[in-house]
Amino acid sequence: MFKQKLSDKIKKVRSSIIAIGFSPAPNQMTITGSGFCVSGDGKILTAAHIYNQTPPQFQSKLMGMVMSKQESNGLESYTWLPLNFIRKDDKNDFALFQISGYENTLLKPLGFNDSEKVEVGQEVYFIGFPYAAQLMNDGFGITLIVNRAIISNIKQDGVDPAHPRNWFIVDAISNPGNSGCPLIDAGNNKVIGVMSIAFRTKSHVQKYDDLDVREPMHIAGAKPINLTGGIL
């Protein structure tokens, strides 16, 4: 049986991933996270904390940076389109948006896999826009970043009597901007979670006493995709 290469799998999902941000001033964009397409009519799933941490005056003005063209030589073009908030689930850290003008983009919905069947040791990857604005300012242009990992631990809700799975812990560094991007099963290329948290520890080497410098740990967390049942 033919086994598809990971590089081919990544190519299939690239156009489904968006960056999320807002414009605090003319000709300026602040990129706060990532999201991905979950329906044929342009609905976008992301992390609720991206919306919650956006200054209130910009929450209704959030936008998505979406792939609009893909050349055979690998060059990609993106455009900014308005995001209309639909609803959110703060407990599980999910938010749903409708993007305007999706017909003129390359957005296509990603498929889901049953997150109850995920096992520790399973190979996964996540793909999003960490440090997107900084990379653009440094001359690297729009940079979609892929991180490979394995499922390191599966946590269950100790408060809920049903004890549903409520976290996938992966052995990778998730940087600012990855929140809201999909965690994907490297085997079948389907979404099993949404990246939600990056674990960081206080730096032992601090140059400035008035700054709380934190270093990334090689641990990150995603919310299982089955928990989206109440929002999709």
Secondary structure, 3 states (H helix, E strand, C coil): CCCCCHHHHHHHHHHHEEEEEEEEECCEEEEEEEEEECCCCCEEEECHHHHHCCCHHHHHHCEEEEEEEECCCCCEEEEEEEEEEEEEECCCCEEEEEECCHHHCCCCCCCECCHHHCCCCCEEEEEECCCHHHHHHCCCCCCCEEEEEEEEEEEECCCCCCCCEEEEEECCCCCCCCCCCEEEECCCCCEEEEEEEEEEEECCCCCCCCCCCEEEEEEEEEEEHHHHHHCC
